[in-house]
Amino acid sequence: MTGAGLAEPQDMSPGSRRRGYRRTPPLSARPALSEPGAVASEPARGRAQPLLSLTGLVFVVPLFFLLAFGAGGAERSLEVLAPLTTFALPAIAMIAFWWEDWPGSSLRAGWAGLTDTLIIVVAGVVLALAGQAIVATVDVHALFDPDLGAGHVTTFPHTMPLAAGAFVAMLQLTMVSEGWPLRGLGRVRSGVAALLVSWVVAVAAYLILLDVHDEPVALPGGLRDLAGPVAPGAYGAWLTAVGVWQLVFFMALRGWPFSAIRRRGPRLLTGNAVVLACGWATYLVMRHGLGWPSERVFAVSGCAVAALLVVAMLFEAWPWIRLLSPLPGRTCVLVSALVLTGLLYGGLTAYAGNVEWVRAAPDDWVGYVTLNALGMSVILHVAIWRRWPVATGTRRERSR
């Protein structure tokens, strides 16, 4: 296993090693801040930062603006692109973390990223249609036009809790649960299985937990009436808070402190319990302690997720990766992400406050553009395109 500073589990079988089992996703399989020789293990990449990531903004920034405004302004982009891109996120995780960029890994660098991106686009549309079927009924026109009026259930905001639940479940299975026990199925089958399991969990949570009541639409059946204990907005805010802690522990901190637990069972149980508890506590503090509405909790948590992706993934914890002592390095990464969270929320909220909103709220857009427009752009650039054309690698390097 190429190190993330995480010890190989004692209960890992030889067969699992031959199948390429990873304790952490490929993107987090990088020397930890606390690992001796962390910088020396990737000298070329270390010398390339921050120029490598700054140059990558040529890819990230245009894609950000395309997703934030490309469907005809801020509000229309939120209503059309937010559901599609959120439904696509589990497919991105499957290709990046489970398939290791297959089938693109078998192609040349530029074609590899394009091929995987096309698969993600198709998957996003197909999964959005499936989401429509669960929430109300399949309506292709409503998937791309939020202005159809009576007789149509819009995908935003009605399908968003289901889409977000599938992605958070996918990350929980991939990162926190280390892909166990699905990794043993092989690269392609395990990724498909993880996607299906995540969807089963998301659908079950949606049907059991959500409190959804039909609206006066002429569509037969309309929205599915659900009488769960949780409002959709609160559910989405809680999911985003959980996502923050998934990235804190398993991307920014590379699995610390759970990596100290050698046995897989206790390690997975502890990791899952702590992540969910931290997400819950964060939501309670912001929602009830600070008195923020669910929309603001969602927006601030979305800014935190985007900030963690920028600091830990795009810039690879630069320059803090050079601090070999664990506590200063980890602390600086988290402080940097916290500062960036404040800057993102302040700047985007100031812009959104000057936009005329008809159906959505400014915090809805802020959460979308940070989670999907910025966060997704970073993941695509680093995980799917492997920083092409800024950085290129051999086919063998891409397929590892």
N, C-alpha and C positions, 0 to 999 in steps of 0.2 A: 504494500500500500504506500502510495506517495503521500508524504506526511502532511497532516494538518496539525501536527503536534499532538495527535490523539493516539494513544496506545492501541495496538491491535487487540481486539477482544480475545480473552483466553478461550472462550467457547466457540471460536471461529473454526470451522472444519476445513481440512485440506481441499475438499470439493468446492467450498465457498471461495477459497483463494483462487482456484483454477478458473472459476466463473467470473472472476473480477469483482467480487463483492467489495463495496466501499462502505465504510462506516459513515462517511459524510458525502454529500453531493460533490461532483467534480469541482464546482466553483469554490467550495470551501476546503477542498483538499490542497491546501497551500500551507507552508510552514507557519506555525502560530507565532504570535509576538513573543511568546515565552520560550520558543524552541531554540536551543543553541545552534548557531549556524544558519538561522533563518534567512538572513540576507545573503550569505555566501551561496546558498543553494540555488538562487536564481539571480546571479550577478548581472546578467544582461538586462533582465526586466527591471531590476532595482535601479540600474544606471539610467534606464529609459524614462523613469518617472521623474517629474510629473509631465514631461513632454508627451509621453505616450497617451496619457489620459486627456491632456489638454487638446491634443490633435484629434482625439476621438470625439470631442465635442462637435466637430464638423459633421459627424453622423448623428449624434444625440440631439443637438439643438434643432436642426430642421425637422426631425421626426417629432420632437416635442411640439413644435408649433403646428405641424400637420395634424396631430391628434387633438391638440387643444382648440384649434380654430378651423380645421380643414373641411368640416361638414357645413360651413356657412355661418360661422360665428361661434362665440363661446357657448351659448345656451343650446343651440342646435347640435353642436359637436358633442356636448354632454349627453343629450337625449339620444343621439344616434350611435355614437362611437363608444360611449361608456359601457353599455351592455355587451356589444360585440367584442371589445378588447378584454373585458373582464372574463367573459366566457372563454376567450382564447388563452388566458393565463395558465390554466392547468395543462394545456397542450404545450406551451412554452416550457413549463417545468418538466414535462415528460420527455421532450426532445433534449433539453439541456442536461437534466440531472439523471435521467434513466437511460435514454438512448445514446447519450454522449455525442449528440449532434448527428447521429444516424438518421436518415440516409445521406445527409449532406457531407458527413465525414468521409464518404467514399469518393467525393468529387473535389475538384480544385477549389481553392479558397473562396473566390467570389461566387461561383456557382453553388457552392455548399450553403452559404448563407441565404442566397436567393431561394434555393430549393426548400430549405427548412422553413423560411418565412412564408412561402406559398402554402405549405402544408398547414402552418399555423393559421393563416387567413381562412382557409377552407374549414379547418376544425372550429374556428371561432363562430363561423356562420352556422355550421351544423349543430354545434352545441347550443347556440342561441335559439335555434328552432326547437331543439329538445326542451330547453328551458321554457319556451312559450307553451309547449304542450303540457308541461307540469303546472305552470302557474295559471294558464287559462286555456288557450287553444292555439294551434299553429296559425300564424297570420304573417305571411311573407311581406305583405305591404307595410305592416306596422313595424317590421324589423328595420326598415330604412326610412320611414316617413312618420315622424311623431305628430303630424298635423292632420291626420285623417279624420279625427273627430269621433262622434258617436258611432258605435258599432265596432270599435277597435280598442284593444287593450294595449297601451304603449309598453314597450320593453323597459323604458326608464320611467319611473323607478321600480316597476312591479317585478321585474326579473332579477334585479340587482342582488337581493339577499341570497337567492339560490346560487347565482354565479360567484359571489364572494365566498359563500360557504364551501363551494367546490374547490376553490383555489387555496383557501386556508387549510382545508382538510388535506389537500395534496402536499402542501408544505409541511404539515405536521407529520404526515406519513413519510415524506422524503427526508426531511432534516432531523426532526426530533426523534422519530422512530427508526431512523437509519435505514429505511426501506425494508425493514424486517416484517414478515418473513418472505416478502415477494421477490427479493433480489435473486433467490435461488432459481427462479423460473427462467433466467436468461435475460439478456438485455432488452429485446423487443417485447417479449411476452410480459416481462415484469412491469415495463412502463405502461402497457395497455391495461394490465391488471390494476396498477396503482391509480390510473385515471378512472377506471370503473368503480373501484372501492371508494375513491374520493367523491364520486357522484352519488353513490348509494348513501354515504354518510350525509352529504349535503341535502339530498332529497328527503331523507328521513328527518333531519333536523328541521328543514323547512316545514314539512307537514305536521310535525309534532309541536314545534316551539312557536311558530309564527301566529300572530293574531291578525288575520287578513279578512276584510269584509268587502263584499262586492260593491262596485260603483254603478251608478245608473247608466249602463251602456246597453246598446241594443244587441250586442253579441250574445247568441244563445249560451247560457251558462256564465258568461262573463268571467270575472276572476273566481278562482276556487275559494270558497269560504272556509276559513280556518279559524279555530277558536283556541289557539295556543296562548301561553302566558306572556309572550314577548312581542312588542311592537317592531315592525320591520326596521325602523330607523335605529332603535336601540340595538337590535341584533347586528346590523351592519357596523355600528360604531364599536361594539364589543369584538367583532371579528377582526376589525382593523387594529384594535389594541393588542389582540393576540398576535397578529402579524408582526407588530413592532418587536415583541419579545422573541419571536421565532428568529428574526434577523439579529437581534442583539446577541443572543446566546450562540447561534449556529452559523452566523456569518461574521459579525464584528469580532466576537470572542472565539470563533473557531471551535465551538464545542465545550469551552471551559465554562463552568467547573465540572461538568458531568463526565468529562474524559478521565477524571481521576477514579471513577467507579469502573473497576475492571470487568465485573460480571455484567453480561448484557441485560438480563432481566431487571435487576435493580436499577441499572443505568437508564433503561428506557422508561421504566415506571417513574423514576425521579424526574427525568427530563420532561416528560409529558405533564406530570402534575405541576411542576414549577412554572412551565410556560403558561399553562392554562390559568393557574392561580395569579401569576403576575399580570396577565391580560385582564383578568377579572378585576383585580385590585386597581389597575390603572384606569379602567373604565369607571369604577365606582368613585375614585378620587376626582376624576375630571367631571363626571356627570353629576354626582351628588355633593362631593366635597367642595368643588369650585362652582357648582351650579350651572355648568355649561349645558346647552342643549345637545342632543345627540348629533346634530349636523356639525357642530363645532368639534366635538370629540372625534368624529370621523375625519374632519379636515386636518386637525392637528396630528392625529395618528398617521394619516396619509403623508403628511409632510415629514414625519419622523421616519416612516418606511423609506421614502425617497431619499432622505438625507443619509440613512444607513447604506443604501445601495450606492450612492455616489461616493461616500467616504470609504466603505469597505470593499466594494466591488470595482467601481470605475477607477478609483485612485489606489486601490489595493492597500489601504491603510497608510499611504505615504503622507508625511514623512515619518510617521510614528512606528512603522515597521522596523526602522533602524534602532529603536529602543529595545534591546534584548531583554531587559529586566521586565518581567510580566506586568506588574502593577502600573508603572508609568505608561507603558504602551497601550494597555487596555483602557486606562482612564482617558488618555488623550484621544483615542479613537471615539469613545462615547461622548466626550465633551465636544469634539469637532462636529459630530452628528447632531448634538443638541443645539449648538449654535446655528448650524445650517437649517435645522428645523424651524427655529425662530425667524430666520431670514426669509425662508420660503413662505411661511405662513403670513408674515407681515407684508411682504412684497405682493404676493398673489391676492391677499385679501384687499389690499389697497386698490389694486386694479379692478377686482370683482365688484368692489363697492361703487365703482363708477359705471358699471354696466347695467342696463335696464333688463331686469329679469321678469319673465311672464309666468312661467310655471315652476322653474327651479329656484334654488336659493344660492347665494354666493358661495357658501361653505360646501354645497354639493359639488360645484365646479372646482373649487380649490382641492377637495379630496380627490376628485377624478384626475385632474391634471398632474397632481403629484404622484399618485399611485400608478396611473396608467400611462399618461403622456410622458412623464419623466422616468418613473420607475421602469416601465416596460421598455422604453428606449434604451436605458442603461443595460437591462438584461439582454435585449436583442443584440446590442453592440458587442457586449463582452461574452455572453454565453452562447449565442447562436452564430453571430458573424465572427466570433473570436478576434475582435478588433480589426478585422479586415476593412479597408486596405492599409490601415495604419501599421498593423503588425501582421505578419504572415508566418505560418509554420508549415512543416512538412505534413503529408497525409498521415504519417505514422504518429506525429505529435498530436494531430487533431483527433485521432481515433482512440487515444489512450484513455 
